[in-house]
Amino acid sequence: MTNAAPVKAPKPLFSNVSPAVPSPCISVCRLDEQKVCTGCHRHVEDIREWRAATDERRREIVRQADQRRAQG
């Protein structure tokens, strides 16, 4: 008799979806020369990080995007 490890359910595609910090995406997904989205004003690396980010990191990403938006 073997002691097999319990089978884990597959990790969901969006593993850290949190309603606490909604995505700033407005479905206008175009990058400018600096690789910043012209719709949500997030940098492409912030967009990639979003799914795995904690709520605090998401808040920081949104703050940075708001600063970019204000700078025009």
C-alpha positions as CSV (number, residue, x, y, z in Angstrom):
1,M,0.0,0.0,0.0
2,T,1.4,3.4,-0.9
3,N,0.9,6.7,0.7
4,A,0.1,8.9,-2.3
5,A,-0.2,12.6,-1.9
6,P,-3.7,14.0,-2.1
7,V,-4.7,15.2,-5.6
8,K,-4.9,19.0,-5.7
9,A,-7.4,20.7,-7.8
10,P,-5.9,22.6,-10.8
11,K,-5.0,26.2,-10.0
12,P,-7.6,28.5,-11.5
13,L,-6.6,30.7,-14.4
14,F,-7.2,33.9,-12.5
15,S,-5.7,32.7,-9.2
16,N,-5.8,36.1,-7.4
17,V,-8.9,37.7,-8.6
18,S,-10.0,40.1,-5.9
19,P,-13.0,42.4,-5.9
20,A,-11.2,44.7,-3.4
21,V,-9.2,46.4,-6.2
22,P,-11.0,46.4,-9.5
23,S,-9.0,46.4,-12.7
24,P,-8.6,49.8,-14.3
25,C,-8.9,48.3,-17.7
26,I,-11.4,50.1,-20.0
27,S,-10.9,47.7,-23.0
28,V,-8.9,50.3,-25.0
29,C,-5.7,48.2,-25.2
30,R,-3.1,50.1,-27.1
31,L,0.5,50.7,-26.0
32,D,2.4,53.9,-26.6
33,E,6.1,54.3,-27.2
34,Q,6.9,53.8,-23.5
35,K,4.8,50.6,-23.4
36,V,2.0,52.3,-21.4
37,C,-1.6,51.5,-22.3
38,T,-3.4,54.5,-23.6
39,G,-6.7,53.2,-22.1
40,C,-5.8,52.4,-18.5
41,H,-2.3,54.0,-18.3
42,R,-0.7,51.0,-16.8
43,H,2.8,49.9,-18.0
44,V,2.8,46.6,-19.9
45,E,4.8,45.0,-17.0
46,D,2.1,46.2,-14.5
47,I,-0.6,44.6,-16.7
48,R,1.3,41.3,-16.8
49,E,1.8,41.4,-13.0
50,W,-1.9,42.2,-12.2
51,R,-3.2,38.7,-11.9
52,A,-0.6,37.6,-9.4
53,A,-0.4,40.9,-7.5
54,T,-1.6,41.4,-4.0
55,D,-4.3,44.0,-3.3
56,E,-1.7,46.4,-1.9
57,R,0.4,46.0,-5.1
58,R,-2.7,46.5,-7.2
59,R,-3.4,49.8,-5.3
60,E,0.1,50.9,-6.1
61,I,-0.3,50.1,-9.8
62,V,-3.5,52.0,-9.9
63,R,-1.8,55.0,-8.2
64,Q,1.0,55.0,-10.7
65,A,-1.5,54.8,-13.6
66,D,-3.5,57.7,-12.1
67,Q,-0.3,59.7,-12.0
68,R,0.5,58.9,-15.6
69,R,-3.1,59.9,-16.6
70,A,-2.8,63.2,-14.8
71,Q,0.5,64.0,-16.5
72,G,-1.3,63.6,-19.8
